[in-house]
Amino acid sequence: MNQTTAIQKLNQLDQQGRYVFSYRDLEKIFAEDSKRTLHASLSRLVKQNILERVGRGAYLYALSHKKKGPDTLELVAKTLRRGEYNYVSLESALSEYGVISQIPMDRLTVMTTGRKGEYKTRYGTIEFTHTKRSVSEIVQSIKTTKRPLRMATKQAAWRDLKRVGRNTHLVDKDMLNED
């Protein structure tokens, strides 16, 4: 795929609010003849700073005006673990609820049914922590927000923090019971 056509397609998607893509997404968007051709096209677009590789199999449209928005890191996380249940929890959620005084800067802690891992991007670090909870348990302990990822309830984030053996001394236990 030539650069002009790629930019046109990616601009159309960017106008619809899509600027983070998985390898499979780009496979469908560009419809190359073979995987080898697609791989070469993606490598060329990365070298030309049109696409940015933000993780294994995840790309961000580098010319997007939305990429510096507050949801970019969550969109990357969602793309990296697509097909799994993912939700913001642990220190990130507890900080948003005001239960811990420290605010994780450039770090997003996510519970996932997928594999654990840490991804450092120029937009921040995403830390995935695996959960063995059942889907029904997860659904009962998260809430939908206007953000790309769902958020653990205050009690679920606290339970997750204890379950994975994280540092709990920063938690204001009085704030846990407030609603």
C-alpha positions in Angstrom: 0.0 0.0 0.0 1.3 3.4 -0.9 1.7 6.1 1.7 -1.0 8.4 0.3 -3.7 5.7 0.3 -2.7 4.6 3.8 -3.0 8.1 5.1 -6.4 8.6 3.5 -7.7 5.4 5.0 -6.3 6.2 8.4 -7.6 9.8 8.3 -11.1 8.5 7.6 -10.9 6.2 10.6 -9.3 8.9 12.8 -12.3 11.2 12.0 -14.5 8.4 13.4 -12.5 8.3 16.6 -10.4 5.2 15.7 -6.6 5.8 15.9 -5.3 2.7 17.8 -5.3 -0.6 15.8 -4.3 -4.2 16.2 -2.4 -6.0 13.5 -5.6 -7.8 12.5 -7.4 -4.4 12.1 -4.7 -3.2 9.8 -4.9 -6.5 7.9 -8.5 -5.8 7.1 -8.1 -2.0 6.5 -5.2 -2.4 4.0 -6.3 -5.7 2.4 -2.8 -6.6 1.2 -2.3 -9.7 -1.0 -0.1 -11.5 1.6 1.1 -11.2 5.1 4.6 -10.5 3.8 3.3 -7.5 1.8 1.3 -6.3 4.9 4.4 -6.6 7.1 6.5 -4.7 4.6 3.8 -2.0 4.4 3.5 -1.6 8.1 7.3 -1.5 8.6 7.5 1.2 5.9 4.6 3.2 7.6 6.4 3.0 11.0 9.7 4.2 9.5 7.8 7.1 7.8 6.3 8.0 11.2 2.7 7.5 10.0 2.1 4.5 12.3 3.7 4.1 15.7 4.2 0.6 17.1 3.0 0.9 20.8 3.2 -2.8 21.7 3.3 -6.2 20.1 0.6 -6.2 17.5 -0.7 -2.8 18.4 -0.3 0.4 16.3 -1.3 4.0 16.8 -1.9 6.4 13.9 0.9 8.9 14.6 -0.8 11.7 12.6 -3.9 11.6 14.7 -4.9 14.8 16.5 -6.5 12.8 19.3 -3.5 10.7 20.3 -2.6 13.1 23.1 -6.1 12.7 24.6 -6.8 11.2 28.1 -8.1 7.9 26.6 -5.0 7.0 24.5 -3.4 4.7 27.1 -6.6 2.9 27.8 -7.3 2.4 24.1 -3.8 0.9 23.7 -4.5 -1.4 26.7 -7.8 -2.4 25.2 -6.1 -3.2 21.9 -3.3 -5.2 23.5 -5.8 -7.5 25.3 -8.7 -7.5 22.9 -11.0 -10.5 23.5 -10.3 -10.5 27.2 -12.1 -9.0 30.1 -10.1 -5.9 31.2 -10.8 -3.2 33.7 -9.0 -0.4 35.5 -8.2 -1.5 39.1 -5.6 -1.6 41.8 -3.7 1.7 42.3 -5.2 3.5 39.3 -8.8 2.9 40.4 -8.1 3.6 44.1 -6.4 6.8 43.2 -9.3 8.0 41.1 -11.6 7.2 44.0 -9.4 9.2 46.3 -8.7 6.2 48.5 -4.9 6.5 48.1 -3.2 9.8 48.2 -0.6 9.1 45.6 -1.6 9.5 42.0 0.1 7.0 39.6 1.7 9.3 36.9 1.9 7.8 33.4 0.9 4.4 34.7 -2.3 2.4 34.2 -3.0 -0.7 36.3 -5.4 -3.1 34.6 -6.8 -6.4 35.7 -7.3 -8.8 32.8 -8.4 -12.4 32.1 -5.5 -12.5 29.6 -1.8 -12.8 30.4 0.0 -10.5 32.7 2.6 -8.1 31.4 4.0 -4.6 31.4 4.1 -2.4 28.3 6.1 0.9 28.3 4.8 3.3 25.7 5.5 7.0 25.2 2.0 7.6 26.5 2.7 5.8 29.8 3.1 2.3 31.2 0.4 -0.2 31.1 0.6 -2.9 33.8 -1.7 -5.9 33.2 -2.3 -8.2 36.2 -4.0 -11.5 35.5 -7.2 -12.4 37.4 -8.6 -15.9 37.9 -12.0 -14.5 38.8 -15.0 -15.9 36.9 -16.7 -13.7 34.3 -19.8 -13.4 36.4 -17.7 -12.2 39.4 -15.9 -9.6 37.1 -19.2 -8.3 35.7 -20.6 -7.8 39.2 -17.5 -5.8 40.4 -17.0 -3.4 37.5 -18.9 -0.4 36.3 -19.2 1.1 32.8 -17.8 4.6 32.3 -17.5 6.9 29.3 -13.8 5.8 29.0 -12.6 2.9 26.8 -12.1 0.5 29.8 -14.5 -0.3 32.5 -13.6 0.5 36.1 -13.5 -1.6 39.2 -15.8 -0.5 42.0 -14.0 0.8 45.0 -14.4 -2.4 47.0 -13.4 -4.6 44.0 -10.2 -2.5 43.5 -9.4 -2.9 47.2 -10.1 -6.6 47.0 -7.9 -6.9 43.9 -5.1 -5.0 45.6 -5.1 -7.4 48.5 -5.5 -10.5 46.4 -2.4 -9.8 44.3 -0.3 -8.9 47.3 0.3 -5.3 46.6 1.3 -2.6 49.1 -1.8 -1.6 51.1 -0.3 0.9 53.6 -1.2 3.9 51.4 -4.9 3.1 51.5 -7.1 5.3 53.6 -9.4 2.6 55.0 -12.0 5.2 56.2 -12.4 6.4 52.6 -13.1 2.8 51.5 -16.4 2.8 53.3 -17.6 6.2 52.0 -19.8 6.5 49.0 
